[in-house]
Amino acid sequence: MQRLQQYDWPGNVRELQHVIERAVITSTGGRLNIELPAQAKAAHSPEAASPNPVVLTDTQIRQIEADNIRAALKAANGKVSGPNGAAQLLGVKSTTLASRIKALGINLPSHG
């Protein structure tokens, strides 16, 4: 909890959302494994206090979102909705996830 509170969150809410989503997806035994970017460890160093924050392009943000959705789908064994589905892991409605999957051009694994 302290690491989360002390981290600078240069990507603000979206970055926090991705960190928490990844922790939920990769958690085992009911314990969240929070993995902060490398700069989190040096958050109080002079280099980390850079006046030039990292700015991601829309393409980079979409790639991160697509990768996160793919990770959730993998963790849910391809299941999009329902209990233990990717939508539940990501904390979004299944219709929202379906829309994002379509918009990002993510191919769902075929069953059969």
Buried (B, 14 or more C-beta within 10 A) or exposed (E): EEEBEEBBBBBEEEBEBBBBBBBBBEBEEEEBEBEBBEBBEEBEEEEBEEEEEEEEEEEEEBEBBBBBBBBBBEBBEEBBBEEEBBBBBBEBEBEEBBEBBEEBEBEEEEEE
